[in-house]
Every structure is written in structure tokens, then in C-alpha cells.
Amino acid sequence: MESSLAPLLPLFERERSAGRPVALGVLLHTAGSTYRRPGALLLIAASGEYAGLLAGGCLEGDLAQHALEVIGTGRARLITYDLRNPDDLIWGMGAGCEGAMRILLLRVGPQEHWQPLVTLAGALAAHEPAAAGIVAESADPSIPPGTLILTHGETEVLPASARQRLLQPELIEAVREARRASAPGWLETRGCRVLLLPLSLPPRLLLLGGGPDAQPVADFAARLHWKVTVADHRPGYAVPARFPSAERVILTRPEALSQEVELARFTAAVVMSHHLPTDLQYLRALCRSAPPYIGLLGPPARREKLLAELGTEAVRLRERLRAPVGLNLGGRSPEAIALAIVAEILAFVQKPLPLE
């Protein structure tokens, strides 16, 4: 998905608990300059409240009016906005995006068993791959737009009315393959055009050192809905209350790090204990593990001293190591350095999505 599912979930859980159906907006196609790219999601309640953004707030109010019809009838709707006309400021929404978007609105409620959000939210909580196949266009009235094919693990979820027509090896395999994709794709089959939408799993970030300057790093990462683990050997720092947004806070000796956490599960690790022997132990553990991004806080001279101490093991580290860690934004405060670190990791993990 072009956008994280996480921002939609508080509104979804609230409306679901109250038994109120919602409308899910899926951005299918864009042309020209647009705020988001295909795969972005928007959730709209019957009250008009929404979570997520497709157009920076320019079109969401208008979409809420269409969402009321979708929630009431249960029939999915395709909505097209073309803001490339210079007269848009006069007759249109005044968005000024100079682009076009095609959005599918579908109801998510008790009659739909709250799909696709139940399956996708469960996969997100477990940090497991999942994907949705969403029929966007169909020449067959028995398979209307909005029909779903979901995969999580080895299970497939289909509306009973479409089960016989859509349970075909080609489609199921395509949705399964989409779980490993980094961007949405399309499948044309039996008169249906199906959007293959992979769940975007957030990066897992490991902070090796829990000092005061690690706190804003964890905070910025949490705002992006990343999964953060903090490890430190000092009892005064490895305190969960200091990192309320972290998934885990671990008190551990650096030489025992690999016994406490599965290092291969992390997308990025940042070594920032400010203690040379401890950082050396952390780097030694990371030499033998798989995180593709490794950051080291401190100047180049410190980096070279640590790499020299690692000896031949440093060969397995150099290509992955960012040291000094972070983009050169020019700031010196803990918050500015944290922003630089998170920005560099975001640039590393973010892959550009096709314009379709």
C-alpha cells in the first residue's frame, strides 16, 4: 500500500465497536501531479469524519458525500477527479493539484464481515505479509466492483456470491504473489480488472543505546508507525516509561544482544550508546546478522577506530554502515539529529511507486 494502514485503525476500531459501517477509499489511478499515488487509503465514517489522506484535505469532504451513499447501499462506487483543467479554481474543488485521480469507495461493515480491514489489521499486528485483491472494474454483474480476495498466511477470504467465479488458481496465486510486492499491481482476468494491493509492513528499527538522544529518534519513528525496539545495558536507560512509543525496551549486556533479539527481523539498527566498548560489541553482533541498514553515531575518526578494532569482521559491515549516521541537515540538537537519522532511514527503505 502506498500509505500505512495504521492511521486508519483507530477510527475503524471505534466505528466497528459501535457497529457502524464505514467507507474505504482506495486510490486506483493517478495522472499528472497528485498528492498521493495508487494504493493510498482513506477511511470515512458516516459522520463525515475521516482518517488518512488522498488529496491533502482538498477532496476528502466531497468524497464523504459519496461515502454516505456507499455506506447506505453497500454498492461500491468509482469516483474520478480531474483537476488538470485551469478552470478548476472556478468550478471545481480548488485543489490546485493539477492532476487526476480515480478512487474506489467500498463499504466495510458487518455485512462485509468488516473486510478487508480485519484481515489486513490482523496481519499488520502480527507483522506478517498480506495482500488484497480488489475488483475495480467488472463486465460480470455477479462479480461487482469491490469484490475482495484476501490472503494472509495460507487463507483466502472471498464473498460467498463470488466464490465460484473468483476461486481460480491464476487469481489466488496473483494475490499470494502480491504479498511480496513493494507496490500495487493489476490483473486482468475473465472480464475483471483486479487491483493487487500488498500490505505495507512498517520498518523495524533497533536502537542500541537508550540515552536521552535516543528518545526523539524513537518518537519520530513512532510517528511514522515504525516498530521500535530499544536495547541498553544501563538500568537507568532501559526503562519502558522513557520510551512509551517503543514496542520493546530491553535491558541486556551488549555481548548477549543476539540472544535477546532476533537481529535478522530488523530493517535498520542504530548504534548510539556513546560508550566505545559497548558500541564495539554491538557492531560485532551486527556484523554477523542481516539488518540491511546500520547506523553509527559519532565522527569519522570514531568510526575508523571501531572498524579497526573489528579487524577482518569489518568487511561484512562496511557496505551497510552509515557513519556518521543521518542526513547532513545541519542541526546539532538531539531533536535535529534524530530527524536526520529517521530521514536517512526513511530514504533508505522507501521505494518509489509507479504512476501506473
PLY file of the C-alpha trace (Angstrom):
ply
format ascii 1.0
element vertex 356
property float x
property float y
property float z
element edge 355
property int vertex1
property int vertex2
end_header
0.00 0.00 0.00
1.22 3.46 -0.77
0.17 4.59 2.69
0.33 2.91 6.04
-2.78 1.17 7.28
-2.06 2.18 10.86
-3.52 5.73 10.74
-6.90 4.30 9.71
-7.22 1.78 12.51
-8.31 3.97 15.47
-11.32 5.26 13.50
-12.05 1.79 12.15
-11.98 0.16 15.59
-14.21 2.87 17.06
-16.83 2.55 14.34
-16.62 -1.22 14.33
-17.15 -1.36 18.11
-20.28 0.75 17.62
-21.46 -1.47 14.76
-21.37 1.40 12.28
-20.17 0.61 8.73
-17.59 2.84 7.11
-16.41 3.53 3.57
-12.91 2.62 2.47
-11.43 4.72 -0.32
-8.69 3.14 -2.45
-6.76 5.31 -4.86
-6.62 3.28 -8.09
-5.09 5.57 -10.67
-3.39 8.93 -10.92
-2.25 11.18 -13.73
-0.30 14.39 -13.56
0.62 15.96 -10.22
-1.22 14.38 -7.27
-0.76 14.33 -3.52
-0.70 10.53 -3.27
-0.01 7.56 -5.53
-2.01 4.39 -6.31
-2.63 2.24 -3.28
-3.23 5.09 -0.83
-6.16 4.57 1.52
-8.82 6.73 3.13
-11.42 5.68 5.70
-14.64 7.67 6.01
-17.26 7.33 8.74
-20.94 8.08 8.18
-20.46 11.23 10.28
-18.02 12.55 7.67
-15.00 12.06 9.90
-12.12 10.53 8.01
-8.65 9.07 8.59
-5.89 9.08 6.01
-5.39 11.47 3.12
-5.69 11.15 -0.63
-5.58 14.80 -1.64
-4.20 16.72 1.31
-7.72 17.58 2.50
-8.80 19.09 -0.84
-11.22 16.37 -1.93
-11.91 14.42 1.23
-15.01 16.47 2.09
-16.55 15.78 -1.30
-15.65 12.10 -1.03
-17.50 12.00 2.30
-20.73 12.82 0.47
-20.22 9.90 -1.92
-19.27 7.70 1.04
-22.71 8.19 2.58
-24.30 6.60 -0.48
-21.83 3.71 -0.45
-22.43 3.10 3.27
-26.19 3.20 2.75
-26.42 0.97 -0.32
-23.39 -1.27 0.04
-22.59 -0.75 -3.64
-19.03 0.25 -4.45
-18.53 3.42 -6.49
-15.78 4.70 -8.75
-15.17 8.43 -8.33
-12.99 10.41 -10.74
-11.49 13.84 -10.14
-9.65 15.62 -12.92
-8.05 18.81 -11.65
-5.85 19.44 -14.69
-8.31 21.97 -16.10
-7.19 25.55 -15.30
-10.86 26.45 -14.67
-10.90 24.15 -11.63
-10.45 27.08 -9.26
-13.75 28.47 -10.56
-15.99 25.44 -10.93
-14.18 22.66 -9.13
-12.70 21.88 -5.77
-9.95 24.48 -5.94
-7.36 21.85 -5.11
-4.64 23.21 -7.37
-3.02 19.77 -7.64
-3.18 19.78 -11.45
-3.68 16.04 -11.54
-6.35 13.39 -11.94
-7.36 10.61 -9.55
-9.67 7.62 -9.73
-10.89 6.36 -6.39
-12.89 3.26 -5.50
-15.19 3.57 -2.48
-16.42 0.35 -0.89
-18.38 -0.35 2.25
-16.72 -2.07 5.21
-19.26 -3.19 7.79
-21.00 -6.14 9.45
-22.42 -7.41 6.16
-18.91 -7.49 4.71
-17.56 -9.11 7.90
-15.52 -5.90 8.23
-13.30 -6.95 5.35
-10.72 -6.19 4.08
-9.68 -4.28 7.20
-9.99 -7.15 9.69
-7.59 -9.34 7.72
-5.14 -6.55 6.95
-5.17 -5.19 10.51
-4.51 -8.69 11.87
-1.56 -9.12 9.53
-0.22 -5.70 10.49
-0.43 -6.54 14.20
1.45 -9.78 13.59
3.86 -8.05 11.18
3.09 -10.69 8.56
2.69 -10.27 4.79
-0.83 -9.96 3.44
-2.49 -8.65 0.31
-5.91 -7.78 -1.01
-7.25 -8.28 -4.49
-9.99 -5.72 -5.14
-12.19 -5.90 -8.22
-12.12 -2.35 -9.60
-13.96 -2.96 -12.86
-16.11 -5.88 -13.99
-18.18 -6.82 -17.03
-19.85 -9.57 -14.99
-22.73 -8.41 -12.75
-22.17 -11.42 -10.47
-18.70 -10.05 -9.62
-19.35 -6.36 -8.85
-16.65 -3.78 -8.20
-15.50 -4.01 -4.61
-15.40 -7.82 -4.56
-12.46 -8.92 -2.42
-9.82 -11.62 -2.49
-7.64 -11.59 0.63
-4.58 -13.59 1.59
-2.93 -13.79 4.99
-0.88 -16.87 5.66
-2.48 -19.68 3.72
-6.06 -18.46 3.99
-8.21 -16.83 1.34
-11.32 -14.84 2.16
-13.98 -14.41 -0.52
-17.59 -13.23 -0.53
-19.76 -16.31 -0.95
-21.54 -14.89 -4.01
-18.30 -14.65 -5.93
-16.55 -17.73 -4.61
-17.20 -20.00 -7.58
-16.19 -17.41 -10.18
-13.13 -15.99 -8.50
-11.59 -19.05 -6.90
-9.30 -19.71 -9.81
-5.63 -20.59 -9.50
-4.45 -17.61 -11.56
-6.13 -15.05 -9.31
-5.33 -16.69 -5.98
-1.69 -17.09 -6.98
-1.53 -13.46 -8.11
-2.81 -12.22 -4.73
-0.40 -14.52 -2.92
2.48 -13.17 -5.00
1.34 -9.63 -4.24
2.21 -10.16 -0.57
5.87 -9.94 -1.56
5.44 -6.91 -3.82
6.52 -3.39 -2.91
3.83 -1.67 -4.97
0.27 -2.25 -6.18
-0.26 -4.09 -9.45
-3.08 -5.07 -11.78
-4.52 -8.32 -13.10
-6.97 -8.64 -15.99
-8.99 -11.85 -15.78
-12.39 -13.00 -17.08
-13.68 -9.52 -17.72
-12.48 -8.22 -14.34
-9.75 -5.71 -13.61
-8.35 -6.52 -10.19
-6.10 -4.27 -8.12
-3.45 -6.28 -6.28
-2.74 -4.36 -3.09
0.07 -5.55 -0.80
0.04 -4.62 2.86
2.90 -2.24 3.60
4.62 -3.52 6.73
6.39 -0.81 8.73
10.16 -0.98 9.19
11.51 -2.45 12.38
14.09 -0.16 13.98
16.56 -1.26 16.65
18.12 1.47 18.79
21.26 0.22 20.51
21.58 2.73 23.27
18.77 4.33 25.23
20.25 7.67 26.22
18.41 10.99 26.08
19.20 11.44 22.38
17.59 8.08 21.56
14.20 9.28 22.83
13.45 11.69 19.94
14.59 9.02 17.44
12.01 6.64 18.89
9.38 9.39 18.89
9.93 10.36 15.24
9.93 6.71 14.17
6.69 6.08 16.05
5.04 8.98 14.23
5.77 7.05 11.04
4.21 3.97 12.69
7.52 2.07 12.68
8.13 -0.73 15.17
10.88 0.36 17.56
12.96 -1.75 19.94
15.41 -0.11 22.34
18.26 -2.02 23.99
20.68 -0.76 26.61
22.95 -2.28 29.26
22.27 0.52 31.77
19.25 0.04 34.07
18.69 3.78 34.24
18.18 3.98 30.49
16.44 0.70 29.66
13.16 1.89 31.20
9.93 1.41 29.20
8.45 4.61 30.61
11.20 6.59 28.86
10.12 5.13 25.50
6.31 4.95 25.64
6.03 4.56 21.86
8.52 1.69 21.60
7.35 -1.86 21.02
10.04 -3.25 23.36
12.65 -1.88 25.74
15.31 -4.42 26.71
17.92 -4.38 29.44
20.78 -6.52 28.15
24.54 -6.78 28.02
25.78 -5.96 24.52
27.53 -9.32 24.14
24.17 -11.01 24.81
22.25 -8.91 22.30
21.77 -11.66 19.71
20.27 -13.90 22.41
17.70 -11.27 23.36
16.54 -10.11 19.93
16.32 -11.71 16.50
18.54 -9.26 14.66
17.55 -10.51 11.21
14.00 -9.22 11.75
15.12 -5.58 11.78
15.27 -3.29 8.78
17.63 -0.87 10.48
19.80 -0.66 13.58
21.38 2.47 15.01
24.33 2.15 17.40
24.25 5.10 19.77
25.32 4.12 23.30
28.11 6.77 23.46
30.27 4.07 25.07
33.10 2.85 22.86
33.48 -0.74 24.21
29.68 -1.19 24.15
29.36 0.12 20.60
32.13 -2.27 19.56
30.16 -5.21 20.93
27.00 -4.02 19.18
28.83 -3.69 15.87
30.36 -7.14 16.29
26.88 -8.63 16.74
25.58 -6.72 13.70
28.48 -7.96 11.56
27.02 -11.44 11.87
23.38 -10.50 11.26
21.21 -9.30 8.42
19.90 -5.74 9.02
20.50 -4.01 5.68
20.92 -0.57 7.25
23.31 0.01 10.16
23.90 3.48 11.53
26.66 4.56 13.89
26.56 7.80 15.86
29.79 9.76 16.09
32.50 11.33 13.92
34.52 9.53 11.21
37.55 9.12 13.48
35.46 7.18 15.97
34.06 5.03 13.16
37.53 4.15 11.91
38.73 3.30 15.40
35.82 0.89 15.88
36.26 -0.68 12.45
39.95 -1.20 13.16
39.05 -2.95 16.40
36.69 -5.24 14.47
39.52 -6.34 12.19
38.50 -8.69 9.38
34.90 -8.73 10.64
34.52 -5.14 9.47
34.39 -6.33 5.85
30.87 -7.69 6.47
29.80 -4.34 7.89
31.23 -1.58 5.69
28.73 -1.72 2.82
25.78 -1.49 5.22
27.26 1.09 7.58
26.17 4.73 7.63
28.63 6.59 9.81
28.18 9.31 10.80
24.54 8.27 10.78
21.88 10.60 9.40
21.43 13.07 6.60
23.53 16.22 6.82
20.73 18.63 7.73
22.97 20.93 9.71
21.20 20.65 13.08
23.02 19.95 16.34
20.24 19.49 18.88
19.12 15.96 19.86
15.85 16.53 18.01
17.61 17.73 14.85
19.99 14.77 14.90
17.06 12.40 15.47
15.25 13.91 12.49
18.36 13.43 10.36
18.64 9.79 11.41
15.00 8.94 10.77
15.03 10.83 7.47
18.02 8.83 6.24
16.41 5.53 7.20
13.15 6.59 5.53
15.04 7.43 2.32
16.72 4.02 2.52
13.55 1.96 2.99
11.13 3.97 0.84
10.77 2.66 -2.66
9.16 4.83 -5.33
5.80 3.60 -6.56
4.90 3.50 -10.24
2.46 6.03 -11.62
0.70 3.06 -13.28
0 1
1 2
2 3
3 4
4 5
5 6
6 7
7 8
8 9
9 10
10 11
11 12
12 13
13 14
14 15
15 16
16 17
17 18
18 19
19 20
20 21
21 22
22 23
23 24
24 25
25 26
26 27
27 28
28 29
29 30
30 31
31 32
32 33
33 34
34 35
35 36
36 37
37 38
38 39
39 40
40 41
41 42
42 43
43 44
44 45
45 46
46 47
47 48
48 49
49 50
50 51
51 52
52 53
53 54
54 55
55 56
56 57
57 58
58 59
59 60
60 61
61 62
62 63
63 64
64 65
65 66
66 67
67 68
68 69
69 70
70 71
71 72
72 73
73 74
74 75
75 76
76 77
77 78
78 79
79 80
80 81
81 82
82 83
83 84
84 85
85 86
86 87
87 88
88 89
89 90
90 91
91 92
92 93
93 94
94 95
95 96
96 97
97 98
98 99
99 100
100 101
101 102
102 103
103 104
104 105
105 106
106 107
107 108
108 109
109 110
110 111
111 112
112 113
113 114
114 115
115 116
116 117
117 118
118 119
119 120
120 121
121 122
122 123
123 124
124 125
125 126
126 127
127 128
128 129
129 130
130 131
131 132
132 133
133 134
134 135
135 136
136 137
137 138
138 139
139 140
140 141
141 142
142 143
143 144
144 145
145 146
146 147
147 148
148 149
149 150
150 151
151 152
152 153
153 154
154 155
155 156
156 157
157 158
158 159
159 160
160 161
161 162
162 163
163 164
164 165
165 166
166 167
167 168
168 169
169 170
170 171
171 172
172 173
173 174
174 175
175 176
176 177
177 178
178 179
179 180
180 181
181 182
182 183
183 184
184 185
185 186
186 187
187 188
188 189
189 190
190 191
191 192
192 193
193 194
194 195
195 196
196 197
197 198
198 199
199 200
200 201
201 202
202 203
203 204
204 205
205 206
206 207
207 208
208 209
209 210
210 211
211 212
212 213
213 214
214 215
215 216
216 217
217 218
218 219
219 220
220 221
221 222
222 223
223 224
224 225
225 226
226 227
227 228
228 229
229 230
230 231
231 232
232 233
233 234
234 235
235 236
236 237
237 238
238 239
239 240
240 241
241 242
242 243
243 244
244 245
245 246
246 247
247 248
248 249
249 250
250 251
251 252
252 253
253 254
254 255
255 256
256 257
257 258
258 259
259 260
260 261
261 262
262 263
263 264
264 265
265 266
266 267
267 268
268 269
269 270
270 271
271 272
272 273
273 274
274 275
275 276
276 277
277 278
278 279
279 280
280 281
281 282
282 283
283 284
284 285
285 286
286 287
287 288
288 289
289 290
290 291
291 292
292 293
293 294
294 295
295 296
296 297
297 298
298 299
299 300
300 301
301 302
302 303
303 304
304 305
305 306
306 307
307 308
308 309
309 310
310 311
311 312
312 313
313 314
314 315
315 316
316 317
317 318
318 319
319 320
320 321
321 322
322 323
323 324
324 325
325 326
326 327
327 328
328 329
329 330
330 331
331 332
332 333
333 334
334 335
335 336
336 337
337 338
338 339
339 340
340 341
341 342
342 343
343 344
344 345
345 346
346 347
347 348
348 349
349 350
350 351
351 352
352 353
353 354
354 355
